Amino acid sequence: MTAPTSSHPRSVEDVMPEARASVLKLGGLPSRHRVKSTLRVGGPKADAVLTRLRADADPPVHP
């Protein structure tokens, strides 16, 4: 296993620009596995990233 480059893990907010770029490159949402491997995050953070990406993709709802 490769040692982390920092003792502080990156927050979801820190990885979102990279995640959004991945969506544009792929033309759609990446898989959970791809998020984990590309962004080098664990499962819970990958789930949080995907949740945010899905929310970004949904059109805003106006009452």
A tleap script that builds the chain and sets N, CA, C and O, in Angstrom:
source leaprc.protein.ff14SB
mol = sequence {
  NMET THR ALA PRO THR SER SER HIE PRO ARG
  SER VAL GLU ASP VAL MET PRO GLU ALA ARG
  ALA SER VAL LEU LYS LEU GLY GLY LEU PRO
  SER ARG HIE ARG VAL LYS SER THR LEU ARG
  VAL GLY GLY PRO LYS ALA ASP ALA VAL LEU
  THR ARG LEU ARG ALA ASP ALA ASP PRO PRO
  VAL HIE CPRO
}
set mol.1.N position { 0.835 -1.175 0.000 }
set mol.1.CA position { 0.000 0.000 0.000 }
set mol.1.C position { 0.880 1.239 0.000 }
set mol.1.O position { 1.897 1.287 0.692 }
set mol.2.N position { 0.494 2.218 -0.762 }
set mol.2.CA position { 1.250 3.450 -0.854 }
set mol.2.C position { 0.925 4.350 0.332 }
set mol.2.O position { -0.235 4.495 0.717 }
set mol.3.N position { 1.948 4.943 0.897 }
set mol.3.CA position { 1.737 5.840 2.032 }
set mol.3.C position { 1.068 7.122 1.557 }
set mol.3.O position { 1.381 7.622 0.477 }
set mol.4.N position { 0.142 7.659 2.360 }
set mol.4.CA position { -0.510 8.910 1.982 }
set mol.4.C position { 0.502 10.048 1.937 }
set mol.4.O position { 1.503 10.028 2.654 }
set mol.5.N position { 0.236 11.037 1.092 }
set mol.5.CA position { 1.150 12.171 0.964 }
set mol.5.C position { 0.949 13.181 2.074 }
set mol.5.O position { 1.794 14.053 2.276 }
set mol.6.N position { -0.151 13.080 2.794 }
set mol.6.CA position { -0.446 14.001 3.875 }
set mol.6.C position { -1.041 13.215 5.035 }
set mol.6.O position { -1.681 12.181 4.842 }
set mol.7.N position { -0.818 13.723 6.237 }
set mol.7.CA position { -1.426 13.060 7.380 }
set mol.7.C position { -2.881 13.491 7.557 }
set mol.7.O position { -3.599 12.939 8.390 }
set mol.8.N position { -3.310 14.472 6.777 }
set mol.8.CA position { -4.685 14.961 6.840 }
set mol.8.C position { -5.430 14.534 5.581 }
set mol.8.O position { -5.041 14.918 4.478 }
set mol.9.N position { -6.480 13.755 5.725 }
set mol.9.CA position { -7.225 13.333 4.536 }
set mol.9.C position { -7.932 14.521 3.900 }
set mol.9.O position { -8.302 15.484 4.571 }
set mol.10.N position { -8.108 14.425 2.587 }
set mol.10.CA position { -8.792 15.498 1.866 }
set mol.10.C position { -10.284 15.427 2.165 }
set mol.10.O position { -10.859 14.346 2.293 }
set mol.11.N position { -10.890 16.591 2.272 }
set mol.11.CA position { -12.325 16.648 2.532 }
set mol.11.C position { -13.091 16.430 1.230 }
set mol.11.O position { -12.522 16.489 0.140 }
set mol.12.N position { -14.368 16.181 1.362 }
set mol.12.CA position { -15.224 16.023 0.182 }
set mol.12.C position { -15.152 17.299 -0.657 }
set mol.12.O position { -15.076 17.235 -1.884 }
set mol.13.N position { -15.175 18.448 0.003 }
set mol.13.CA position { -15.107 19.728 -0.708 }
set mol.13.C position { -13.813 19.842 -1.513 }
set mol.13.O position { -13.817 20.395 -2.613 }
set mol.14.N position { -12.716 19.326 -0.979 }
set mol.14.CA position { -11.426 19.387 -1.675 }
set mol.14.C position { -11.401 18.542 -2.943 }
set mol.14.O position { -10.734 18.910 -3.910 }
set mol.15.N position { -12.108 17.427 -2.959 }
set mol.15.CA position { -12.055 16.531 -4.116 }
set mol.15.C position { -13.143 16.810 -5.157 }
set mol.15.O position { -13.110 16.246 -6.251 }
set mol.16.N position { -14.101 17.672 -4.825 }
set mol.16.CA position { -15.215 17.911 -5.749 }
set mol.16.C position { -14.780 18.484 -7.109 }
set mol.16.O position { -15.324 18.052 -8.126 }
set mol.17.N position { -13.836 19.428 -7.184 }
set mol.17.CA position { -13.431 19.900 -8.516 }
set mol.17.C position { -12.886 18.768 -9.400 }
set mol.17.O position { -13.181 18.703 -10.594 }
set mol.18.N position { -12.102 17.895 -8.807 }
set mol.18.CA position { -11.559 16.754 -9.542 }
set mol.18.C position { -12.676 15.783 -9.938 }
set mol.18.O position { -12.651 15.207 -11.026 }
set mol.19.N position { -13.643 15.610 -9.052 }
set mol.19.CA position { -14.778 14.724 -9.339 }
set mol.19.C position { -15.627 15.289 -10.480 }
set mol.19.O position { -16.058 14.546 -11.362 }
set mol.20.N position { -15.866 16.593 -10.462 }
set mol.20.CA position { -16.656 17.220 -11.538 }
set mol.20.C position { -15.932 17.123 -12.878 }
set mol.20.O position { -16.565 16.923 -13.914 }
set mol.21.N position { -14.614 17.264 -12.857 }
set mol.21.CA position { -13.829 17.112 -14.087 }
set mol.21.C position { -13.953 15.684 -14.616 }
set mol.21.O position { -13.997 15.473 -15.828 }
set mol.22.N position { -14.010 14.715 -13.722 }
set mol.22.CA position { -14.172 13.325 -14.118 }
set mol.22.C position { -15.512 13.107 -14.813 }
set mol.22.O position { -15.594 12.365 -15.791 }
set mol.23.N position { -16.563 13.756 -14.308 }
set mol.23.CA position { -17.889 13.642 -14.932 }
set mol.23.C position { -17.837 14.172 -16.361 }
set mol.23.O position { -18.381 13.552 -17.274 }
set mol.24.N position { -17.191 15.305 -16.555 }
set mol.24.CA position { -17.087 15.888 -17.898 }
set mol.24.C position { -16.277 14.981 -18.827 }
set mol.24.O position { -16.634 14.788 -19.989 }
set mol.25.N position { -15.192 14.432 -18.303 }
set mol.25.CA position { -14.333 13.560 -19.109 }
set mol.25.C position { -15.062 12.283 -19.519 }
set mol.25.O position { -14.944 11.831 -20.658 }
set mol.26.N position { -15.822 11.702 -18.573 }
set mol.26.CA position { -16.515 10.444 -18.836 }
set mol.26.C position { -17.847 10.643 -19.553 }
set mol.26.O position { -18.357 9.721 -20.190 }
set mol.27.N position { -18.405 11.841 -19.449 }
set mol.27.CA position { -19.715 12.093 -20.044 }
set mol.27.C position { -20.858 11.584 -19.195 }
set mol.27.O position { -21.975 11.433 -19.691 }
set mol.28.N position { -20.605 11.316 -17.926 }
set mol.28.CA position { -21.622 10.830 -17.004 }
set mol.28.C position { -21.001 10.557 -15.652 }
set mol.28.O position { -19.807 10.773 -15.445 }
set mol.29.N position { -21.822 10.079 -14.737 }
set mol.29.CA position { -21.327 9.797 -13.395 }
set mol.29.C position { -20.377 8.601 -13.395 }
set mol.29.O position { -20.650 7.584 -14.033 }
set mol.30.N position { -19.269 8.729 -12.683 }
set mol.30.CA position { -18.366 7.584 -12.564 }
set mol.30.C position { -18.931 6.567 -11.572 }
set mol.30.O position { -19.825 6.880 -10.786 }
set mol.31.N position { -18.409 5.379 -11.621 }
set mol.31.CA position { -18.812 4.359 -10.655 }
set mol.31.C position { -18.173 4.670 -9.299 }
set mol.31.O position { -17.235 5.462 -9.202 }
set mol.32.N position { -18.696 4.037 -8.276 }
set mol.32.CA position { -18.140 4.211 -6.933 }
set mol.32.C position { -16.675 3.766 -6.910 }
set mol.32.O position { -15.823 4.417 -6.307 }
set mol.33.N position { -16.406 2.654 -7.573 }
set mol.33.CA position { -15.030 2.140 -7.622 }
set mol.33.C position { -14.102 3.149 -8.311 }
set mol.33.O position { -12.982 3.378 -7.853 }
set mol.34.N position { -14.563 3.736 -9.389 }
set mol.34.CA position { -13.730 4.714 -10.106 }
set mol.34.C position { -13.473 5.941 -9.239 }
set mol.34.O position { -12.361 6.468 -9.228 }
set mol.35.N position { -14.486 6.397 -8.517 }
set mol.35.CA position { -14.293 7.545 -7.622 }
set mol.35.C position { -13.236 7.198 -6.571 }
set mol.35.O position { -12.342 7.998 -6.295 }
set mol.36.N position { -13.344 6.010 -5.993 }
set mol.36.CA position { -12.387 5.602 -4.974 }
set mol.36.C position { -10.966 5.546 -5.528 }
set mol.36.O position { -10.032 6.037 -4.894 }
set mol.37.N position { -10.801 4.958 -6.693 }
set mol.37.CA position { -9.452 4.791 -7.222 }
set mol.37.C position { -8.889 6.084 -7.808 }
set mol.37.O position { -7.704 6.376 -7.641 }
set mol.38.N position { -9.716 6.848 -8.483 }
set mol.38.CA position { -9.237 8.079 -9.108 }
set mol.38.C position { -8.915 9.146 -8.072 }
set mol.38.O position { -7.872 9.795 -8.146 }
set mol.39.N position { -9.810 9.324 -7.108 }
set mol.39.CA position { -9.629 10.373 -6.116 }
set mol.39.C position { -8.868 9.902 -4.875 }
set mol.39.O position { -8.516 10.700 -4.007 }
set mol.40.N position { -8.622 8.588 -4.811 }
set mol.40.CA position { -7.890 7.996 -3.687 }
set mol.40.C position { -8.587 8.307 -2.362 }
set mol.40.O position { -7.992 8.843 -1.427 }
set mol.41.N position { -9.869 7.951 -2.321 }
set mol.41.CA position { -10.672 8.124 -1.115 }
set mol.41.C position { -11.296 6.784 -0.744 }
set mol.41.O position { -11.296 5.850 -1.545 }
set mol.42.N position { -11.818 6.695 0.452 }
set mol.42.CA position { -12.475 5.477 0.906 }
set mol.42.C position { -13.936 5.437 0.485 }
set mol.42.O position { -14.445 6.358 -0.154 }
set mol.43.N position { -14.587 4.362 0.853 }
set mol.43.CA position { -15.977 4.144 0.476 }
set mol.43.C position { -16.948 5.215 0.938 }
set mol.43.O position { -17.733 5.713 0.131 }
set mol.44.N position { -16.918 5.588 2.228 }
set mol.44.CA position { -17.871 6.604 2.686 }
set mol.44.C position { -17.700 7.952 1.973 }
set mol.44.O position { -18.682 8.621 1.652 }
set mol.45.N position { -16.453 8.338 1.733 }
set mol.45.CA position { -16.219 9.609 1.045 }
set mol.45.C position { -16.628 9.500 -0.422 }
set mol.45.O position { -17.153 10.460 -0.986 }
set mol.46.N position { -16.397 8.352 -1.044 }
set mol.46.CA position { -16.834 8.154 -2.426 }
set mol.46.C position { -18.354 8.260 -2.525 }
set mol.46.O position { -18.879 8.843 -3.474 }
set mol.47.N position { -19.060 7.697 -1.544 }
set mol.47.CA position { -20.520 7.806 -1.518 }
set mol.47.C position { -20.956 9.260 -1.398 }
set mol.47.O position { -21.897 9.683 -2.069 }
set mol.48.N position { -20.274 10.035 -0.540 }
set mol.48.CA position { -20.608 11.447 -0.366 }
set mol.48.C position { -20.352 12.238 -1.653 }
set mol.48.O position { -21.138 13.112 -2.019 }
set mol.49.N position { -19.258 11.926 -2.327 }
set mol.49.CA position { -18.945 12.593 -3.591 }
set mol.49.C position { -20.020 12.280 -4.629 }
set mol.49.O position { -20.502 13.183 -5.314 }
set mol.50.N position { -20.392 11.028 -4.747 }
set mol.50.CA position { -21.416 10.646 -5.720 }
set mol.50.C position { -22.763 11.279 -5.404 }
set mol.50.O position { -23.499 11.660 -6.314 }
set mol.51.N position { -23.090 11.392 -4.128 }
set mol.51.CA position { -24.337 12.054 -3.737 }
set mol.51.C position { -24.325 13.509 -4.190 }
set mol.51.O position { -25.320 14.008 -4.717 }
set mol.52.N position { -23.216 14.178 -3.988 }
set mol.52.CA position { -23.109 15.577 -4.436 }
set mol.52.C position { -23.156 15.692 -5.946 }
set mol.52.O position { -23.785 16.605 -6.481 }
set mol.53.N position { -22.500 14.781 -6.632 }
set mol.53.CA position { -22.519 14.827 -8.102 }
set mol.53.C position { -23.934 14.609 -8.628 }
set mol.53.O position { -24.350 15.261 -9.585 }
set mol.54.N position { -24.669 13.697 -8.005 }
set mol.54.CA position { -26.058 13.463 -8.416 }
set mol.54.C position { -26.912 14.702 -8.160 }
set mol.54.O position { -27.767 15.049 -8.976 }
set mol.55.N position { -26.684 15.366 -7.036 }
set mol.55.CA position { -27.435 16.585 -6.715 }
set mol.55.C position { -27.112 17.693 -7.710 }
set mol.55.O position { -27.992 18.465 -8.089 }
set mol.56.N position { -25.844 17.773 -8.137 }
set mol.56.CA position { -25.453 18.766 -9.140 }
set mol.56.C position { -26.132 18.499 -10.472 }
set mol.56.O position { -26.448 19.435 -11.207 }
set mol.57.N position { -26.361 17.219 -10.793 }
set mol.57.CA position { -26.926 16.848 -12.079 }
set mol.57.C position { -28.419 17.079 -12.134 }
set mol.57.O position { -28.968 17.284 -13.217 }
set mol.58.N position { -29.101 17.050 -10.979 }
set mol.58.CA position { -30.554 17.242 -10.958 }
set mol.58.C position { -30.896 18.701 -11.235 }
set mol.58.O position { -30.234 19.604 -10.724 }
set mol.59.N position { -31.926 18.932 -12.042 }
set mol.59.CA position { -32.335 20.324 -12.252 }
set mol.59.C position { -32.908 20.900 -10.971 }
set mol.59.O position { -33.560 20.184 -10.211 }
set mol.60.N position { -32.674 22.195 -10.714 }
set mol.60.CA position { -33.207 22.788 -9.489 }
set mol.60.C position { -34.729 22.780 -9.490 }
set mol.60.O position { -35.369 22.946 -10.529 }
set mol.61.N position { -35.287 22.586 -8.315 }
set mol.61.CA position { -36.744 22.544 -8.177 }
set mol.61.C position { -37.198 23.876 -7.591 }
set mol.61.O position { -36.717 24.304 -6.542 }
set mol.62.N position { -38.143 24.530 -8.296 }
set mol.62.CA position { -38.681 25.798 -7.822 }
set mol.62.C position { -40.123 25.592 -7.387 }
set mol.62.O position { -40.942 25.094 -8.160 }
set mol.63.N position { -40.441 25.973 -6.145 }
set mol.63.CA position { -41.828 25.781 -5.675 }
set mol.63.C position { -42.828 26.654 -6.395 }
set mol.63.O position { -44.022 26.596 -6.102 }
savepdb mol mol.pdb
quit
